[in-house]
Amino acid sequence: DFDLGADLTAGIQRIAKRYQVTINMLMQTVWGILLQKYNGTDDVVFGSVVSGRPADIPNVEHIIGLFINTIPVRIRSQVDSLFSDVMKQTQEQSIASHTYDTYPLYEIQGLSELKQDLINHILIFENYPVEEQIEQLGSGDESSFTITGAESVEQTNYDFNLVVLPGNTIHMSFGYNALAFERESVEQIRGHLVQLLEQVTANPDIRVHELDMLNEQEREQILSAWGDTATEYPSEQTIHGLFETQTAQTPEQTALFFEGETLTYRELNERANRLARTLRSQGVTKDRLVGLMTERSVDMIVGIFGILKAGGAYVPIDPTYPEERIRYMLDDSGAKLLLTQSHLVDKAAIDGHVLVLDGEQTVYHEDDSNLEPWSGPNDLAYVIYTSGTTGQPKGVMLEHHGLCNLKTYFDQTLRIRTSDHALLFASYSFDA
């Protein structure tokens, strides 16, 4: 429970009067905009409680019963919408929807795409002065009207309720399910709501996208504490350049282990150099895409480094993919060269050249020394294809500096050391 204070209440009343809207509509609009900012959308829906005693029902004031109903409220805005315009639109929408105040909520939800999940919390504007009437009744002869031991408990099936009680100072109450919300979060929502109310009363013609729900402390925490992620990393390097540096430092340490076969950094580097020279003779150069379709093997890692050292970028293709997807990836990428293994050649449907990494005819050059680098940090390292669940798969192009950044993260945050072993558990056609 909290009060908005006399000054903010007076500001709200002033703005509502100036634009000829009710305080309820102003509060609904501000709450809707806060939801928009929380959810990153310009279209939100929440519930509102209305009186179910429409005047057009004959003698409705003489009918006994609980005449209230919950209806959905929809707040929409555009990129350049003014708050005042959205508020007036909310008022017009409310007037137009009075016809449906007695319409059952379950039928409204049934007609929506979201069905029963159309709303998940409600805003209640209590503009019926029950307490004032009771006080007036008891202000005469004290013996004529007495209430003792009266208690009331209000409960809804929603996890979050906002109650607004107008007056000389607007009082607000947040009722929430403590299993769904922490008190700290609810207090933060209170702060954000008050922050928006102060801004719109100061300037009702402010654009919605200019409204800022954060206070200075929160902004400082986001920018200076959580957002302070800048770090130095070898931004002028390539990933194969970093590999060559590591090879120079630990040449005889095991770099790769597969089913009993091991390669030291020196052996892996030399084998990749020999393959890279062959690839350059096949026309591989900077940013040239080269397909790579292998099973888990030493060939896979050698193929990756060979393509990178040649200056090209590899396109990993999982050999378990359907042949139609393999063909699409090769065609879409425009790769004219594919590295594969002898037992996978039949799947190599490419309009170009195929090199077999484990074939009888060697694809490895005699010279195993490091090559003169042709690619730089802003050149492509590899292209990963999306799953294609929302249409055709799309190739995402990744450059060396991003991968070098990731390598720094592994060093500094995960603290990967020379004694650690990393297991390849995901397909190499996913960017893990």
MOUR-V366394 format. One record per run of one state. SS is the DSSP state (H for helix, E for strand, - for the rest). FROM is the first residue (numbers start at 0). TO is the last residue. Records with the same first field share a line. If there is no record, write none. Layout:
SS=FROM-TO  FROM-TO
This chain:
-=0-0  3-4  18-21  39-41  51-58  62-66  76-80  96-96  100-103  110-113  117-120  125-128  137-158  165-169  176-181  202-205  210-214  226-237  249-252  258-259  281-287  293-296  310-311  316-321  333-335  340-340  347-351  356-378  385-393  412-431
E=1-2  42-50  67-75  81-81  121-124  159-164  170-175  206-206  253-257  260-263  288-292  312-315  336-339  352-355  379-384  394-398
H=5-17  22-38  59-61  82-95  97-99  104-109  114-116  129-136  182-201  207-209  215-225  238-248  264-280  297-309  322-332  341-346  399-411
